[in-house]
Amino acid sequence: MSSDPDSAAEQLDGADDELLEPVVATGRLTAGLHLVATPIGNMRDITQRALDTLRIADLVACEDTRHSGMLLKHHDIRARLISLNEHNEAHRIPQLLEHIRQGGSVALISDAGMPTVSDPGQRLVGAVVGAGLHVESIPGPSAVLTALAASGLPTTPFYFGGFLPHKKGARTTMLTAALQRDCTSIFFESPYRLVDTLAILAEAAPDHRVVVARELTKKFEEFKRGPASILLSYYQTKTPKGEITLLIAPVDPPKWLTW
């Protein structure tokens, strides 16, 4: 088998190009939009239903055709890929709506996890729903729930804030709110900003419990749990790498939380 991911998928890429040719509805899958969760790291973390959907959909819309091509290649799936990302989503929507109206099926995936959750696709789902067309969700991996379940923090209710802001002022505002929230708060953070983020937390509440979940489901998965000041010291001496999910304990943790 070729090492080139392009061999696993016919690519229709580009930010502003039109579909290269009309896509014929095959009828192998219910006409509509099918949201498919994909692995957040370990490629084996995908359901049989998700694989079946990707095999028979007329089109697979994805953030990055090369990235998704590697996943499909790993599972020996040949699919017709088309890019759908933050830069071209508005342009793609009319094309995909028309395909669905003609009886076609579109599977939507992101680079990892559940589509539309801190990933492209929200506007497409809204447009499909607004047009009265079918939307179906195929569940699977989620960095948010994977981190929360193993964090050791209270799991219900919880607050998910997506990616923390780049600008320190806005980030400080969000973190300050999290420290005073009565439930666990969850954010995505860049490894390049993690130390700065932990410094904000440590300055505001040095003993507040924090969890850094790094490289979930991958070979070097790591959970670091402890007071904000301790985690700050740890990552000041060990440069963080990879994808990071940050969890912040509620302001008044339950009595059973003893770590």
NUKOLDO-232003 format. One record per residue: z, x, y of N, C-alpha, C, O, CB in turn. Coordinates in steps of 0.001 Angstrom, whole numbers. Glycine has a CB too. Layout:
BEGIN
- n_pz,n_px,n_py,ca_pz,ca_px,ca_py,c_pz,c_px,c_py,o_pz,o_px,o_py,cb_pz,cb_px,cb_py
- Z,X,Y,Z,X,Y,Z,X,Y,Z,X,Y,Z,X,Y
...
END
This chain:
BEGIN
- n_pz,n_px,n_py,ca_pz,ca_px,ca_py,c_pz,c_px,c_py,o_pz,o_px,o_py,cb_pz,cb_px,cb_py
- 0,849,-1201,0,0,0,0,880,1245,735,1865,1313,1231,-958,9
- -805,533,2206,-913,1330,3425,394,1345,4188,1134,361,4190,-2024,798,4313
- 686,2490,4853,1890,2594,5677,1702,1975,7049,2656,1862,7818,2295,4040,5827
- 495,1578,7355,181,976,8652,555,-493,8619,-11,-1234,7815,-1321,1151,9006
- 1503,-964,9474,1888,-2369,9459,744,-3300,9784,788,-4481,9440,3000,-2600,10421
- -292,-2782,10448,-1438,-3638,10779,-2112,-4171,9525,-2752,-5222,9567,-2453,-2868,11625
- -1978,-3458,8405,-2640,-3894,7186,-2006,-5153,6623,-2603,-5838,5792,-2608,-2793,6150
- -774,-5465,7083,-76,-6637,6571,-338,-7873,7405,73,-8968,7021,1400,-6374,6510
- -999,-7731,8515,-1164,-8873,9389,-2363,-8690,10288,-2618,-7599,10798,82,-9097,10216
- -3091,-9761,10473,-4181,-9766,11445,-3568,-9997,12805,-2936,-11030,13022,-5259,-10857,11112
- -3732,-9071,13727,-3033,-9149,14997,-3903,-9755,16093,-5075,-9415,16254,-2563,-7776,15413
- -3284,-10665,16837,-3889,-11236,18033,-2936,-10916,19170,-2155,-11770,19591,-4146,-12799,17894
- -2997,-9681,19673,-1998,-9196,20614,-2548,-9213,22025,-3722,-9502,22255,-1542,-7789,20241
- -1659,-8892,22978,-2058,-8799,24374,-1303,-9791,25218,-968,-10882,24757,-3543,-9021,24521
- -1031,-9416,26464,-193,-10253,27307,-935,-11471,27832,-345,-12542,27973,342,-9450,28457
- -2227,-11319,28124,-2911,-12407,28815,-4231,-12811,28173,-4990,-13587,28753,-3155,-12020,30230
- -4508,-12297,26992,-5793,-12621,26382,-5781,-14020,25799,-4727,-14569,25479,-6143,-11608,25301
- -6978,-14589,25666,-7107,-15874,24999,-7106,-15648,23497,-7326,-14531,23028,-8391,-16613,25448
- -6859,-16713,22748,-7029,-16598,21306,-8459,-16140,21042,-9400,-16648,21652,-6720,-17956,20580
- -8620,-15193,20145,-9937,-14604,19936,-10923,-15609,19372,-12122,-15524,19636,-9836,-13413,19012
- -10431,-16545,18608,-11296,-17578,18038,-10429,-18779,17698,-9214,-18636,17567,-12062,-17056,16771
- -11022,-19960,17550,-10223,-21136,17208,-9471,-20915,15898,-10013,-20353,14946,-11119,-22384,17104
- -8219,-21364,15860,-7406,-21250,14656,-7450,-22586,13932,-7010,-23605,14464,-5934,-20837,14993
- -7976,-22576,12734,-8152,-23809,11975,-6835,-24216,11339,-6168,-23395,10709,-9241,-23642,10900
- -6455,-25479,11499,-5250,-25996,10853,-5493,-26109,9357,-6446,-26759,8927,-4843,-27370,11447
- -4641,-25483,8568,-4835,-25487,7111,-4153,-26652,6427,-4553,-27046,5332,-4327,-24202,6519
- -3125,-27211,7055,-2399,-28310,6431,-1433,-27868,5350,-855,-28704,4654,-3363,-29279,5856
- -1251,-26562,5200,-327,-26082,4162,1129,-26258,4570,2020,-26229,3721,-597,-24613,3853
- 1374,-26440,5853,2721,-26595,6384,2703,-27743,7383,1695,-27974,8051,3230,-25273,7049
- 3814,-28461,7484,3900,-29582,8418,3462,-29149,9817,3901,-28114,10318,5336,-30144,8456
- 2605,-29936,10436,2146,-29612,11789,3339,-29562,12730,4157,-30481,12764,1101,-30647,12287
- 3430,-28476,13493,4530,-28347,14433,4959,-26911,14599,4282,-25984,14155,5698,-29179,13989
- 6102,-26740,15250,6668,-25424,15515,7843,-25198,14571,8752,-26023,14486,7113,-25292,17001
- 7815,-24070,13863,8849,-23745,12881,9575,-22478,13339,8990,-21395,13348,8232,-23554,11449
- 10840,-22613,13717,11633,-21479,14177,12238,-20778,12965,13008,-21376,12213,12746,-21937,15170
- 11886,-19512,12783,12291,-18789,11574,13213,-17628,11941,12820,-16731,12687,11050,-18270,10802
- 14434,-17647,11419,15365,-16531,11634,14951,-15352,10760,14603,-15529,9593,16832,-16958,11320
- 14990,-14155,11327,14597,-12945,10604,15759,-11950,10608,16689,-12105,11399,13324,-12307,11239
- 15726,-10935,9745,16843,-9997,9622,17214,-9318,10930,16356,-9045,11769,16513,-8955,8605
- 18514,-9046,11093,18986,-8318,12267,19082,-6824,11975,19440,-6043,12856,20348,-8859,12722
- 18769,-6426,10760,18823,-5015,10382,18310,-4816,8968,17251,-4224,8759,20250,-4479,10503
- 19061,-5309,8008,18686,-5187,6599,17570,-6166,6272,17751,-7379,6386,19905,-5433,5683
- 16418,-5646,5868,15248,-6501,5650,15414,-7476,4491,14618,-8405,4353,14039,-5649,5406
- 16426,-7284,3662,16656,-8216,2562,17368,-9480,3015,17452,-10455,2267,17457,-7544,1476
- 17881,-9462,4243,18615,-10617,4761,17652,-11656,5329,17587,-11869,6539,19620,-10177,5839
- 16916,-12291,4439,15984,-13346,4856,15905,-14362,3731,15886,-13995,2557,14559,-12765,5197
- 15858,-15630,4084,15899,-16666,3060,14533,-16875,2416,13499,-16520,2981,16396,-17972,3655
- 14556,-17456,1228,13302,-17770,545,12484,-18779,1334,11255,-18705,1374,13578,-18305,-859
- 13177,-19724,1962,12465,-20727,2772,11771,-20073,3956,10653,-20447,4310,13437,-21815,3269
- 12437,-19087,4574,11821,-18374,5684,10576,-17632,5221,9544,-17678,5890,12816,-17398,6314
- 10661,-16956,4093,9507,-16220,3566,8356,-17172,3247,7200,-16888,3563,9904,-15428,2304
- 8678,-18299,2622,7635,-19276,2287,6949,-19789,3547,5729,-19952,3573,8230,-20453,1493
- 7737,-20045,4596,7172,-20554,5850,6238,-19527,6477,5153,-19877,6942,8293,-20922,6838
- 6647,-18271,6492,5815,-17214,7078,4522,-17018,6290,3494,-16651,6860,6594,-15896,7136
- 4574,-17261,4986,3371,-17097,4151,2318,-18167,4426,1120,-17887,4365,3752,-17132,2677
- 2755,-19390,4730,1785,-20486,4774,1517,-21021,6180,649,-21877,6350,2262,-21607,3906
- 2238,-20540,7184,1970,-20996,8559,578,-20536,8997,115,-19467,8601,3055,-20456,9544
- -78,-21348,9811,-1393,-20958,10345,-1275,-19745,11248,-2105,-18837,11197,-2032,-22123,11117
- -236,-19733,12078,5,-18648,13027,1475,-18257,12988,2346,-19104,12791,-412,-19061,14462
- 1744,-16978,13176,3112,-16499,13359,3190,-15886,14752,2585,-14847,15016,3522,-15456,12243
- 3932,-16529,15633,4123,-16023,16999,5359,-15141,17014,6412,-15528,16506,4260,-17196,18034
- 5229,-13943,17603,6336,-12985,17563,6377,-12163,18843,5391,-12091,19577,6208,-12059,16339
- 7527,-11541,19106,7687,-10701,20290,6761,-9500,20261,6057,-9221,21231,9121,-10236,20412
- 6766,-8792,19141,6037,-7531,18998,5322,-7548,17653,5966,-7492,16606,6999,-6294,19112
- 4003,-7624,17676,3248,-7762,16429,3420,-6565,15505,3401,-6728,14284,1783,-7956,16733
- 3585,-5386,16048,3779,-4214,15191,5149,-4252,14518,5268,-3954,13329,3628,-2919,16008
- 6166,-4614,15263,7515,-4713,14696,7541,-5769,13593,8025,-5511,12491,8551,-5057,15799
- 7023,-6948,13893,7020,-8018,12894,6084,-7691,11739,6325,-8104,10605,6613,-9346,13536
- 5017,-6951,12022,4109,-6542,10968,4810,-5738,9888,4479,-5856,8709,2979,-5742,11545
- 5783,-4914,10289,6529,-4123,9307,7379,-5011,8414,7492,-4755,7216,7412,-3095,10009
- 7981,-6055,8985,8766,-6992,8183,7880,-7713,7178,8226,-7828,6002,9479,-8007,9083
- 6736,-8198,7649,5825,-8918,6754,5288,-7998,5667,5158,-8408,4513,4662,-9528,7546
- 4983,-6784,6020,4500,-5808,5051,5553,-5560,3976,5231,-5467,2792,4128,-4492,5750
- 6809,-5455,4396,7901,-5210,3451,7986,-6318,2411,8323,-6073,1252,9232,-5087,4193
- 7677,-7545,2839,7760,-8688,1932,6393,-9113,1404,6247,-10197,839,8419,-9856,2635
- 5404,-8259,1589,4054,-8490,1062,3482,-9827,1539,2958,-10616,752,4072,-8447,-470
- 3598,-10058,2843,3093,-11294,3443,1944,-10952,4380,2076,-10092,5251,4222,-12056,4206
- 837,-11617,4198,-281,-11507,5126,-253,-12750,6017,-296,-13882,5538,-1662,-11369,4364
- -181,-12506,7319,-91,-13618,8262,-921,-13307,9489,-1197,-12147,9792,1373,-13897,8655
- -1310,-14344,10182,-2039,-14171,11423,-1033,-14146,12560,-431,-15172,12874,-3094,-15297,11626
- -845,-13005,13172,157,-12802,14203,-428,-12944,15602,-1560,-12539,15866,792,-11443,14047
- 366,-13525,16484,8,-13597,17888,1266,-13282,18700,2357,-13738,18355,-584,-15007,18259
- 1120,-12514,19763,2292,-12133,20552,2777,-13302,21406,1986,-14061,21965,1969,-10924,21445
- 4096,-13422,21489,4723,-14366,22398,5986,-13698,22908,6964,-13558,22174,5031,-15747,21700
- 5962,-13285,24177,7096,-12579,24744,7359,-13095,26153,6686,-14010,26626,6846,-11055,24754
- 8350,-12495,26820,8734,-12987,28146,7615,-12887,29170,7622,-13604,30171,9929,-12226,28644
- 6647,-11997,28927,5570,-11795,29887,4418,-12791,29703,3706,-13091,30661,5045,-10383,29771
- 4231,-13303,28485,3061,-14153,28267,3388,-15531,27716,2482,-16281,27353,2123,-13473,27339
- 4685,-15882,27646,5055,-17160,27031,4401,-18342,27744,3878,-19246,27093,6572,-17327,27037
- 4429,-18341,29065,3836,-19454,29807,2343,-19583,29512,1813,-20691,29436,4060,-19268,31312
- 1668,-18440,29347,233,-18433,29063,-52,-18932,27651,-1066,-19590,27420,-339,-17028,29247
- 827,-18626,26712,608,-19000,25314,871,-20484,25055,252,-21072,24168,1492,-18163,24414
- 1768,-21086,25806,2204,-22446,25497,1047,-23439,25365,1004,-24163,24370,3152,-22923,26562
- 109,-23513,26314,-981,-24484,26157,-1806,-24237,24891,-2223,-25190,24233,-1893,-24441,27376
- -2043,-22972,24546,-2805,-22648,23340,-2100,-23157,22088,-2717,-23768,21216,-3025,-21137,23240
- -798,-22895,22014,-54,-23268,20816,140,-24783,20740,109,-25356,19651,1303,-22559,20792
- 339,-25434,21887,436,-26891,21892,-851,-27527,21375,-810,-28468,20583,745,-27399,23303
- -1976,-27017,21820,-3248,-27570,21383,-3437,-27379,19886,-3921,-28279,19200,-4398,-26925,22145
- -3057,-26214,19377,-3170,-25966,17940,-2317,-26963,17150,-2757,-27494,16130,-2746,-24520,17608
- -1095,-27212,17629,-217,-28150,16930,-772,-29567,17023,-722,-30318,16049,1209,-28095,17511
- -1301,-29939,18187,-1889,-31278,18341,-3042,-31495,17372,-3290,-32619,16937,-2374,-31487,19777
- -3741,-30428,17039,-4860,-30508,16101,-4397,-30484,14646,-5219,-30402,13733,-5828,-29365,16350
- -3080,-30557,14427,-2547,-30590,13065,-2127,-29236,12533,-1897,-29081,11334,-3556,-31172,12150
- -2024,-28246,13423,-1711,-26891,12998,-219,-26589,12978,596,-27329,13528,-2398,-25918,13890
- 109,-25481,12328,1505,-25042,12225,1666,-23672,12858,798,-22808,12738,1966,-25009,10751
- 2801,-23487,13541,3140,-22212,14172,4553,-21835,13747,5488,-22613,13932,3023,-22296,15735
- 4708,-20650,13182,6042,-20118,12904,6401,-19175,14042,5616,-18293,14392,6099,-19384,11509
- 7584,-19355,14621,8047,-18507,15718,9164,-17601,15228,10167,-18073,14692,8526,-19360,16915
- 8985,-16287,15415,10034,-15332,15073,10276,-14411,16262,9420,-14256,17133,9653,-14514,13809
- 11455,-13804,16280,11754,-12787,17285,11889,-11456,16565,11730,-11386,15346,13057,-13132,18095
- 12181,-10404,17314,12323,-9097,16681,13476,-9081,15687,13436,-8337,14708,12530,-8019,17735
- 14499,-9889,15924,15652,-9939,15027,16464,-11184,15311,16648,-11561,16469,16527,-8678,15176
- 16952,-11825,14260,17830,-12974,14421,17094,-14274,14667,15951,-14453,14247,18769,-12730,15536
- 17776,-15184,15361,17245,-16527,15585,16398,-16559,16845,16884,-16171,17907,18383,-17552,15683
- 15165,-17001,16772,14320,-17107,17967,14991,-17962,19040,15742,-18887,18731,12948,-17700,17602
- 14715,-17649,20281,15172,-18335,21494,16600,-17961,21901,16986,-18215,23042,15087,-19827,21292
- 17402,-17361,21000,18782,-17005,21342,18776,-15587,21922,18757,-14605,21181,19732,-17103,20082
- 18792,-15496,23246,18612,-14223,23962,17288,-13570,23606,17153,-12348,23675,19762,-13263,23649
- 16323,-14375,23229,14976,-13927,22879,13972,-14937,23421,14362,-16041,23802,14819,-13758,21332
- 12683,-14583,23464,11668,-15526,23950,11590,-16780,23086,12032,-16784,21938,10303,-14849,23994
- 11025,-17838,23650,10758,-19043,22884,11369,-20310,23440,10969,-21406,23048,11233,-18857,21522
- 12335,-20190,24353,12969,-21398,24876,11969,-22342,25528,11991,-23552,25299,14041,-21029,25875
- 11086,-21765,26349,10122,-22606,27066,9125,-23240,26101,8705,-24381,26293,9376,-21784,28128
- 8751,-22497,25068,7826,-23051,24079,8473,-24226,23349,7840,-25269,23180,7393,-21965,23070
- 9718,-24072,22917,10405,-25171,22227,10504,-26377,23146,10257,-27508,22727,11816,-24735,21758
- 10869,-26131,24409,10965,-27232,25350,9648,-27956,25539,9613,-29181,25652,11456,-26733,26669
- 8557,-27192,25574,7232,-27797,25756,6821,-28608,24536,6241,-29685,24669,6185,-26718,26038
- 7119,-28094,23352,6759,-28810,22122,7565,-30106,22018,7019,-31155,21675,7006,-27918,20871
- 8850,-30030,22313,9683,-31237,22305,9187,-32223,23356,9087,-33422,23093,11168,-30881,22559
- 8877,-31716,24550,8399,-32573,25620,7090,-33267,25298,6811,-34356,25801,8241,-31778,26861
- 6287,-32627,24452,5007,-33221,24057,5161,-34183,22882,4182,-34766,22416,4012,-32127,23697
- 6393,-34344,22409,6632,-35266,21297,6169,-34728,19958,5893,-35499,19039,5949,-36567,21563
- 6082,-33393,19840,5618,-32778,18604,6794,-32263,17778,7921,-32177,18266,4643,-31637,18909
- 6518,-31930,16546,7552,-31587,15571,8109,-30181,15796,7348,-29229,15972,6995,-31701,14158
- 9443,-30052,15790,10114,-28753,15828,11091,-28693,14661,11868,-29621,14436,10852,-28527,17196
- 11040,-27598,13931,11901,-27423,12765,12548,-26036,12835,11897,-25066,13223,11091,-27599,11436
- 13820,-25942,12462,14539,-24673,12521,14941,-24231,11125,15600,-24973,10397,15778,-24789,13421
- 14539,-23015,10752,14878,-22440,9454,15989,-21421,9692,15717,-20346,10228,13620,-21777,8758
- 17226,-21721,9314,18362,-20881,9673,18378,-19547,8940,17681,-19346,7945,19636,-21613,9398
- 19202,-18640,9470,19298,-17325,8858,20177,-16409,9673,21122,-16875,10309,17926,-16713,8690
- 19892,-15109,9675,20772,-14119,10306,20980,-14363,11801,20085,-14813,12516,20207,-12736,10102
- 22202,-14045,12244,22564,-14138,13654,23571,-13045,13948,24629,-12992,13320,23138,-15548,14012
- 23260,-12173,14894,24197,-11116,15256,25490,-11702,15805,26569,-11157,15574,23568,-10170,16282
- 25387,-12809,16531,26566,-13439,17121,27552,-13857,16040,28727,-13496,16097,26162,-14653,17967
- 27080,-14614,15056,27970,-15122,14017,28404,-14032,13050,29529,-14056,12550,27294,-16238,13256
- 27516,-13070,12783,27876,-11968,11896,29026,-11161,12489,29979,-10820,11789,26660,-11060,11641
- 28934,-10858,13773,29995,-10110,14446,31275,-10924,14548,32366,-10407,14309,29543,-9684,15834
- 31143,-12190,14902,32325,-13039,15089,33105,-13206,13787,34332,-13112,13780,31911,-14413,15628
- 32399,-13450,12693,33071,-13717,11419,33922,-12536,10962,34986,-12732,10374,32044,-14053,10349
- 33464,-11311,11228,34168,-10116,10758,35010,-9453,11839,35568,-8379,11612,33177,-9123,10222
- 35110,-10066,12994,35782,-9426,14126,37291,-9382,13982,37940,-8462,14481,35429,-10137,15393
- 37852,-10371,13305,39298,-10495,13261,39859,-11276,14428,41075,-11396,14575,39921,-9144,13223
- 38968,-11813,15270,39379,-12634,16407,39209,-14116,16075,38506,-14448,15121,38563,-12265,17670
- 39833,-15008,16836,39639,-16444,16607,38156,-16811,16690,37437,-16331,17567,40450,-17270,17631
- 37715,-17653,15783,36279,-17942,15690,35861,-19274,16311,34688,-19452,16641,35866,-17930,14257
- 36785,-20200,16476,36425,-21494,17069,37506,-21939,18045,38697,-21904,17738,36219,-22568,15970
- 37063,-22357,19229,35699,-22254,19747,35406,-20822,20158,36290,-19965,20139,35491,-23207,20939
- 34151,-20568,20531,33818,-19261,21100,32790,-19439,22202,32115,-20464,22294,33285,-18296,20009
- 32691,-18415,23034,31733,-18417,24151,30742,-17289,23922,31140,-16156,23648,32459,-18255,25541
- 29434,-17595,24034,28398,-16570,23929,27671,-16462,25254,27095,-17437,25737,27405,-16892,22785
- 27698,-15265,25845,27098,-15078,27159,25798,-14309,27163,25283,-13984,28232,28049,-14392,28030
- 25238,-14001,25973,23983,-13254,25924,24194,-11817,26379,25277,-11258,26206,22917,-13933,26792
- 23153,-11219,26963,23234,-9839,27437,24036,-9772,28742,23840,-10583,29647,21816,-9253,27643
- 24931,-8803,28821,25666,-8589,30066,24713,-8099,31150,23740,-7412,30840,26820,-7576,29858
- 24968,-8434,32411,24086,-8008,33505,24039,-6489,33649,25005,-5794,33333,24543,-8631,34818
- 22903,-5984,34132,22755,-4555,34391,23630,-4117,35564,24241,-3050,35526,21287,-4212,34671
- 23686,-4952,36609,24407,-4575,37818,25914,-4693,37588,26410,-5677,37040,23969,-5454,39010
- 26617,-3653,38028,28044,-3565,37746,28827,-4731,38335,29753,-5233,37699,28592,-2266,38278
- 28473,-5167,39533,29200,-6260,40167,29139,-7535,39354,30160,-8178,39108,28657,-6514,41545
- 27927,-7901,38937,27753,-9116,38141,28419,-8972,36779,28988,-9927,36250,26262,-9437,37969
- 28341,-7768,36218,28971,-7526,34918,30496,-7660,35029,31140,-8248,34160,28590,-6119,34384
- 31056,-7110,36100,32499,-7201,36312,32944,-8651,36430,33990,-9030,35903,32904,-6424,37564
- 32157,-9454,37117,32482,-10876,37270,32524,-11573,35914,33442,-12346,35638,31458,-11568,38188
- 31527,-11299,35065,31471,-11939,33746,32602,-11462,32850,33184,-12254,32109,30128,-11662,33075
- 32916,-10176,32911,33984,-9636,32070,35351,-10132,32513,36219,-10400,31682,33955,-8115,32091
- 35543,-10254,33817,36802,-10778,34341,37025,-12207,33860,38139,-12583,33493,36813,-10724,35878
- 35963,-12994,33865,36061,-14376,33363,36387,-14387,31878,37169,-15219,31418,34747,-15143,33620
- 35791,-13467,31126,36034,-13403,29681,37491,-13076,29380,38073,-13634,28450,35121,-12360,29030
- 38081,-12178,30158,39472,-11789,29934,40436,-12950,30149,41557,-12933,29640,39844,-10640,30849
- 40001,-13959,30903,40875,-15094,31196,40466,-16355,30443,41050,-17420,30645,40880,-15370,32682
- 39477,-16237,29588,38990,-17403,28843,39934,-17701,27665,40554,-16791,27114,37531,-17159,28330
- 40034,-18973,27292,40948,-19346,26209,40280,-19343,24838,40779,-19957,23895,41527,-20712,26478
- 39148,-18648,24734,38480,-18493,23450,37841,-17109,23402,37745,-16429,24424,37416,-19612,23228
- 37408,-16697,22221,36726,-15418,22069,35397,-15444,22810,34646,-16415,22714,36507,-15090,20582
- 35108,-14379,23547,33845,-14245,24278,32977,-13195,23586,33478,-12170,23124,34098,-13857,25772
- 31683,-13460,23519,30757,-12567,22825,29584,-12254,23747,29027,-13141,24394,30260,-13200,21491
- 29225,-10979,23790,28101,-10538,24618,27294,-9490,23849,27810,-8835,22944,28602,-9960,25982
- 26030,-9343,24220,25220,-8210,23789,25296,-7153,24886,25298,-7479,26073,23729,-8636,23499
- 25359,-5877,24480,25436,-4811,25461,24605,-3616,25010,24459,-3360,23815,26892,-4396,25691
- 24064,-2892,25983,23304,-1681,25714,24258,-529,25416,25319,-441,26034,22385,-1333,26906
- 23908,354,24486,24766,1526,24241,24889,2418,25469,25872,3146,25613,24220,2341,23075
- 23902,2368,26353,23918,3205,27548,24906,2699,28598,25288,3449,29496,22528,3275,28147
- 25322,1439,28495,26273,871,29456,27629,563,28828,28547,139,29529,25700,-393,30063
- 27769,767,27522,28998,350,26851,30235,1027,27435,31245,360,27661,28905,649,25366
- 30181,2327,27684,31350,3033,28215,31738,2465,29572,32922,2256,29837,31070,4547,28329
- 30765,2214,30428,31057,1623,31738,31680,236,31595,32596,-128,32332,29778,1538,32581
- 31168,-526,30639,31702,-1865,30405,33142,-1800,29899,33999,-2557,30356,30822,-2623,29402
- 33403,-901,28962,34767,-745,28463,35703,-244,29561,36885,-588,29579,34789,217,27274
- 35173,566,30472,35992,1046,31592,36411,-108,32495,37540,-140,32986,35225,2101,32409
- 35505,-1053,32714,35840,-2237,33520,36952,-3026,32843,37911,-3445,33492,34591,-3136,33731
- 36818,-3226,31534,37834,-3973,30788,39173,-3231,30786,40227,-3834,30988,37363,-4217,29344
- 39118,-1915,30553,40349,-1125,30472,41090,-1080,31805,42320,-1052,31846,40033,290,30015
- 40331,-1075,32881,40974,-1060,34201,41638,-2398,34495,42723,-2443,35074,39949,-729,35300
- 40996,-3473,34101,41521,-4805,34389,42642,-5205,33440,43622,-5826,33851,40409,-5825,34318
- 42491,-4842,32152,43471,-5266,31143,43461,-4258,29997,42835,-4509,28968,43157,-6711,30616
- 44142,-3125,30155,44056,-2034,29179,44501,-2395,27774,44028,-1799,26807,44866,-895,29648
- 45412,-3371,27641,45920,-3735,26313,45193,-4921,25689,45541,-5357,24591,47387,-4048,26401
- 44197,-5439,26378,43479,-6613,25870,42650,-6228,24651,41979,-5196,24657,42571,-7224,26969
- 42694,-7051,23606,41971,-6752,22366,40463,-6918,22548,39982,-7907,23102,42463,-7658,21230
- 39745,-5920,22065,38282,-5891,22156,37724,-5419,20815,38351,-4631,20107,37800,-4956,23327
- 36546,-5912,20486,35851,-5469,19270,34438,-5034,19651,33730,-5750,20358,35814,-6608,18184
- 34039,-3872,19183,32661,-3408,19319,32038,-3424,17930,32445,-2664,17052,32588,-1971,19967
- 31053,-4290,17736,30319,-4374,16468,28962,-3714,16685,28156,-4171,17495,30159,-5873,15978
- 28725,-2635,15948,27539,-1815,16211,26659,-1724,14970,27158,-1577,13854,27949,-405,16674
- 25329,-1815,15176,24355,-1651,14094,24647,-2576,12909,24695,-2131,11762,24339,-201,13623
- 24838,-3844,13192,25179,-4814,12159,24145,-4862,11046,22942,-4895,11302,25332,-6182,12767
- 24620,-4866,9825,23868,-4930,8555,23075,-3668,8255,22413,-3595,7220,22923,-6104,8578
- 23126,-2676,9131,22363,-1448,8923,23234,-382,8251,24427,-592,8031,21811,-923,10265
- 22639,740,7934,23315,1805,7193,24574,2289,7902,25580,2564,7248,22370,2972,6979
- 24534,2395,9218,25670,2930,9970,26432,1830,10713,26923,2045,11821,25190,3986,10961
- 26526,654,10094,27297,-434,10687,28730,23,10980,29352,747,10202,27304,-1664,9752
- 29224,-434,12139,30568,-16,12547,31260,-1137,13314,30673,-1744,14210,30504,1264,13410
- 32513,-1405,12954,33376,-2289,13725,34532,-1450,14256,35262,-835,13478,33892,-3498,12859
- 34703,-1420,15567,35854,-764,16181,36665,-1849,16888,36156,-2580,17737,35412,381,17185
- 37940,-1930,16513,38819,-2970,17043,40041,-2319,17686,40565,-1328,17177,39248,-3961,15923
- 40490,-2882,18802,41690,-2354,19422,41780,-2696,20890,40919,-3402,21414,41749,-874,19247
- 42816,-2203,21572,42945,-2413,23015,41758,-1791,23752,41190,-795,23304,44274,-1815,23534
- 41398,-2379,24866,40243,-1896,25631,40377,-421,25977,39389,311,25933,40075,-2712,26908
- 41576,29,26319,41773,1431,26712,41529,2385,25544,41007,3483,25738,43188,1634,27257
- 41904,1969,24330,41701,2818,23146,40229,2906,22801,39727,3982,22475,42492,2279,21943
- 39525,1770,22870,38088,1804,22579,37335,2594,23627,36349,3260,23310,37524,391,22494
- 37781,2531,24867,37155,3337,25919,37298,4824,25583,36321,5568,25668,37792,3026,27308
- 38479,5257,25211,38700,6666,24862,37830,7083,23683,37280,8185,23661,40179,6910,24532
- 37712,6196,22710,36917,6502,21509,35458,6743,21876,34870,7744,21466,37020,5353,20480
- 34871,5826,22648,33444,5942,22963,33161,6942,24085,32008,7318,24297,32896,4586,23347
- 34180,7368,24791,33997,8469,25742,33796,9794,25024,33187,10716,25566,35198,8566,26683
- 34308,9882,23805,34169,11114,23021,33092,11014,21949,32629,12030,21431,35488,11464,22375
- 32691,9780,21614,31646,9568,20615,30580,8670,21228,30784,7465,21374,32227,8939,19302
- 29451,9255,21585,28398,8503,22270,27914,7349,21421,27455,7568,20300,27228,9413,22621
- 28003,6105,21928,27550,4954,21142,26033,4926,21008,25311,5296,21934,28037,3655,21778
- 25561,4487,19854,24134,4368,19600,23844,3020,18941,24731,2398,18356,23633,5534,18711
- 22607,2587,19044,22181,1383,18339,22481,100,19086,22826,114,20267,22828,1330,17005
- 22343,-1015,18373,22521,-2336,18963,23988,-2736,18884,24642,-2547,17858,21630,-3382,18253
- 24492,-3290,19979,25926,-3525,20110,26210,-4986,20460,25575,-5575,21335,26524,-2598,21177
- 27189,-5549,19745,27744,-6853,20074,29194,-6632,20467,29966,-6037,19715,27617,-7864,18876
- 29558,-7107,21632,30898,-6900,22185,31666,-8219,22144,31165,-9253,22585,30824,-6349,23645
- 32885,-8174,21610,33725,-9366,21519,35040,-9121,22250,35643,-8054,22131,33986,-9747,20038
- 35472,-10119,23005,36685,-10020,23820,37626,-11155,23416,37238,-12323,23406,36349,-10083,25358
- 38862,-10797,23084,39831,-11779,22609,40177,-12793,23696,40017,-12509,24883,41097,-11078,22125
- 40651,-13971,23298,41105,-14954,24282,42341,-14454,25019,43025,-13542,24553,41404,-16295,23602
- 42621,-15050,26161,43718,-14590,27005,45068,-14750,26309,45964,-13928,26504,43718,-15352,28325
- 45221,-15796,25503,46454,-16012,24746,46119,-16099,23260,45936,-17197,22735,47186,-17303,25224
- 46036,-14967,22580,45657,-14967,21164,46681,-15723,20323,47851,-15795,20698,45511,-13528,20648
- 46259,-16286,19192,47193,-16975,18305,48203,-15999,17698,47969,-14791,17675,46429,-17702,17191
- 49315,-16524,17212,50374,-15675,16682,49933,-14898,15443,50467,-13826,15159,51586,-16513,16353
- 48957,-15439,14702,48528,-14751,13488,47718,-13504,13786,47499,-12687,12892,47721,-15682,12624
- 47271,-13340,15015,46486,-12152,15389,47449,-10995,15655,48024,-10899,16739,45588,-12434,16652
- 47622,-10117,14664,48638,-9079,14731,48097,-7670,14890,48884,-6736,15043,49468,-9136,13521
- 46777,-7479,14860,46260,-6114,14991,46187,-5689,16457,45774,-4569,16756,44872,-6006,14342
END
